[in-house]
Amino acid sequence: MVYKINYITFVLKSKLMKKLLFFLTIISISNFLVAQVRISGSVRDNRNRPVYGVSISVKDSYDGSTSDSSGNFSFRTTEKGEQTISVTSIGFNSFEQKVTLATESITLSIVLKEKLDELKAVMVTAGTFEAGDKKRAATVLSTLDIYTTGGANADISATVKTLPGAQQVGEQEGLFVRGGAGYETKQFIDGTLVNNPYFTSTPDIASRGRFSPALFKGTVFSTGGYSALYGQALSSALIMESIDLPDQTAANASISPIFLGAGYQELAKDKKSSWGVNYGYTNLVAYFKVVKQTPDYFKMPQFHSGDANFRIKTKRGGFIKYYTTFAAGKLGLRRGDIDSSYIKDAFGIDNINWYNNVSYKENLGKGWKLNSGLSYSTNLDDLTNQLQDENNQPKTFINAPWMSDKNFVLKSRQDLSQIRAVFEKRLKGISTVRFGSEYMFAYNKNTYNGLTAVLKDHYNAAFAETDIYLTNNVAAKLGTRVEYSSIIDKASIAPRLSLAYKTGKDAQVSLAYGTFYQKPENMQLLQTTNLGYTKAIHYIVNYQKMNQYYTFRIEAFYKKYEDLVKTAPVIDNSGEGYAKGIEVFLRDKKTIKNLDYWVSYSYLDTKRDYLNYPGKLKPNFAADHTVSLVTKRWVTKINTGFNFTYSYATGRPYYNFQKNNGTGKYIVADEGKTMDFHNLGFSMNYVRQVKSAYAVVVASVTNVLNSSQVYGYNYSYNGLRKEAITPPAKQFFFVGLFLSWGVDRTQDVINGNL
């Protein structure tokens, strides 16, 4: 009985204890909750969009939370007094805010600024195509693209002609861009101007560029609105940056019916320096026996070329690079003289060219960088033209001086020395400012039939430019350039401005404005130095959407030409003109498996009153519509790539200007349009390993469909006869074997085509 009473008493006490503990727990939790402060709010970016996954916490505590898909957050903390709320998120600048914690809830509205990132930031793209810029996930063209563009035969300019803005001009070397003549596009290597980027050409036959695309890691083709760091290019700039160090030590050799070549590149064991040499010999004797040419070559084209380089990486990560190239060539050809049924013009070239470039890039510390360069080049041309009879004997015309003037000997020397320095300072975020100066000394000596004329010019320029990134979505480039030329004793100030705004993922809009000046050509300065700069004002707007697999861009432009050189009735700067148009570019590497293609279209409306034009006319190098389709198909099973390029352009205008001896002005005695231009180019590249060597067999042909091509017309002295300007042969064929030891070119080709 006592046991039962004790048991009942124990049970009752236990129940009372449980109730007591329960009530004590409730009271404790209530007191704890009352002691906490609720912190809530929202997180948005500077475009008022919610930001997901942001970490919000009380600094130096374990209290915090993350934002949800709507950017909202909420948490409680027991911290009291003055505290710091810390907000962090990938891709945004960190944010901190002081708060006082008591008993009341706190609501925060947090705005995060996107962290400026070079890989994410918008690029200023108006008027610019980039190739080989490894800082970006996607580029328009790569070095391999230049090698594998059908019919381009690894020529940089020929590949660039497949991009919008460039014209299909086949009778002159150079890039004719947006209504500009070929000499209005300049080329730069590591910041310094190249004086003679093309081999010396014969009349009505274009020559190819001097430099191999393998030399460069990046190429910028600016169709207008280019950086203030460069000048003396009225229409366009082709800016090339040489490679730093090779991937490894390697040797190479090449053989074809046209040329032989060999080279070696040594990379130091510590991978901090390298040196290399290359040599090539070209002879077209065998080729011309198989593929007949319209001209009669009495001196078969032969060319020797060699280059050498040295590169060293500095302790601070900078580079010292030296590159030199030497070339010597000669040729001679005969063609019928347009003013006679039996007289021939025998034209000959002997050329020597030597180019040197030293560049020095260095990190100076505290956000400062130096980019400097030194270059020297000399070009010697010995040009002759001789009238010959049907027996190839010299012929003179005493009673027809206009015929005798066709007999000439011209010895020309062109030297260019340049020194340049650019300083760069990193500002807040990724914004930068660059400034510097350059000096060029140009020496040109021409001896024509024994009469010598010398031109000397001291050219100075100073420039400054800043890249301003307000956010990853908004950027601006502002610059100006001041130039002075001693030969014309004129100075100029050229402002430049570009803006870019990101409109969505991988998409942006860009605007560009700039004023550009260029000295008159040497042939004009030989007549008089009482001339000024020629001038062009560019306005550009473009939209671009670009990622690793797709590129789409559309661009509109307007150019106003002022102070162009007129050569009749007097030589002065009274010329003017305009160019306007719209361009479209599309590249797709993904839609069709193993097929990479791009399409470009250009519409050009341009007129000029310059040289001996009697008024504003469409220049004879401009076509209204130009289209290119480039396709690249890689077949993995047979390690072979097939590449096609189709180019089309509407007919170009041609004119026969006849001088009115009374007024000195010219009139248009005849005019018309050439036939439309069609060209289908093809190339294939087969790669495989042959013992210790990696081999690439390349075959290519231009104008596969054997289309007739007329670039314009030449007129006789009296204007009664005209002859079409056509290629020396309708097609060009090439087959070559390229061998390399030490570098697997097979993977280079495969990776570049997939």
Secondary structure as UniProt FT lines:
FT   HELIX           2..35
FT   STRAND          37..45
FT   TURN            46..47
FT   STRAND          55..58
FT   TURN            59..60
FT   STRAND          64..66
FT   TURN            69..70
FT   STRAND          72..77
FT   STRAND          81..88
FT   TURN            90..91
FT   STRAND          95..101
FT   STRAND          106..112
FT   TURN            118..120
FT   TURN            126..127
FT   STRAND          128..131
FT   TURN            134..135
FT   HELIX           143..148
FT   TURN            150..154
FT   HELIX           156..160
FT   TURN            161..162
FT   TURN            164..165
FT   TURN            178..179
FT   HELIX           182..184
FT   STRAND          185..189
FT   TURN            190..191
FT   STRAND          192..193
FT   TURN            203..204
FT   HELIX           213..215
FT   STRAND          216..222
FT   TURN            228..229
FT   STRAND          236..242
FT   STRAND          250..255
FT   STRAND          259..267
FT   TURN            269..270
FT   STRAND          273..283
FT   HELIX           285..290
FT   STRAND          296..313
FT   TURN            315..316
FT   STRAND          319..336
FT   TURN            338..339
FT   STRAND          344..365
FT   TURN            366..367
FT   STRAND          368..388
FT   TURN            390..391
FT   TURN            398..399
FT   HELIX           401..404
FT   TURN            405..406
FT   STRAND          408..426
FT   TURN            429..430
FT   STRAND          432..448
FT   TURN            449..450
FT   STRAND          451..471
FT   TURN            472..473
FT   STRAND          474..485
FT   TURN            486..489
FT   STRAND          490..504
FT   TURN            505..506
FT   STRAND          507..518
FT   HELIX           522..525
FT   TURN            526..527
FT   STRAND          534..546
FT   STRAND          550..566
FT   STRAND          572..588
FT   TURN            593..594
FT   STRAND          595..609
FT   TURN            620..621
FT   STRAND          625..635
FT   HELIX           636..638
FT   STRAND          640..649
FT   STRAND          653..659
FT   TURN            661..663
FT   STRAND          666..673
FT   STRAND          677..690
FT   TURN            691..692
FT   STRAND          693..701
FT   TURN            704..705
FT   STRAND          712..715
FT   TURN            717..718
FT   STRAND          722..725
FT   STRAND          733..741
FT   HELIX           745..753
//
